[in-house]
Amino acid sequence: MSLTVNEKIADGNVYILEMKGFIDTSTASVLEDELKKLFLERKTKVVIDLAGTEFVSSSGWGAIVGYLKKMQQGNGDIKLAAMVGKVEKVFKLMEFDSFIESYAAVDQAVQSFKA
């Protein structure tokens, strides 16, 4: 299984991580490294685009939740977008929707930072 991450910028201060593939035990460190890099660069408004993500394991969710609090402490946030299938099902089943905002589309997630 593999994971690729493409970083984009929107509206000058919102960073989009476009994920493609599987986020599991062997690839969660790729996501975590990207989140760490953004955090250390004080880029704390992050949208994770999961449209191309087929699976997120507990390791992947752990990386997201771990950096969620750090980003929030840095006056930012992590928001999820474009979840499909099993990824969205697990997200809701684990009740992550009670503390992580998610949106149907990346543009909606980006716009939510303006509210």
C-alpha positions, -999 to +999 in steps of 0.1 A: +000+000+000+012+035-007+003+071+001+012+103-017+007+138-004+004+169-024+005+202-006-015+232-020-022+266-006-056+284-008-066+319+002-030+327+013-030+310+046-050+277+043-029+247+034-045+217+017-030+182+020-043+162-009-040+125+001-040+096-024-039+060-014-040+042+020-032+057+054-022+027+075+005+017+099+031+017+072+021+051+057+007+071+086+042+086+092+040+103+058+009+121+069+024+128+103+056+142+088+036+166+066+015+178+095+046+183+116+063+203+088+033+226+085+031+230+123+068+239+126+064+264+098+034+279+117+010+269+090-018+259+113-049+262+091-050+228+073-076+210+052-070+173+046-085+163+013-095+127+016-112+123-018-084+100-031-080+081+002-094+046+002-086+036+038-075+053+071-063+030+099-062+039+136-026+050+130-038+075+104-066+088+127-041+090+155-018+113+134-047+136+126-061+138+161-025+142+175-019+173+154-055+186+157-048+199+192-014+213+183-029+232+153-057+245+175-033+258+201-015+276+173-048+295+164-055+270+136-074+238+130-075+207+109-106+202+088-114+171+067-129+172+032-143+149+006-144+117+026-159+088+007-170+052+015-153+034+043-133+064+054-164+084+061-182+054+077-153+048+102-151+086+109-187+087+120-186+053+137-157+064+159-176+097+165-147+118+154-173+141+139-179+153+175-146+172+175-133+173+139-151+193+113-157+177+080-170+190+047-183+174+015-159+195-006-125+211-002-137+245-011-163+244+017-136+234+042-114+262+030-142+288+033-150+276+068-118+292+080-132+326+071-163+322+093 
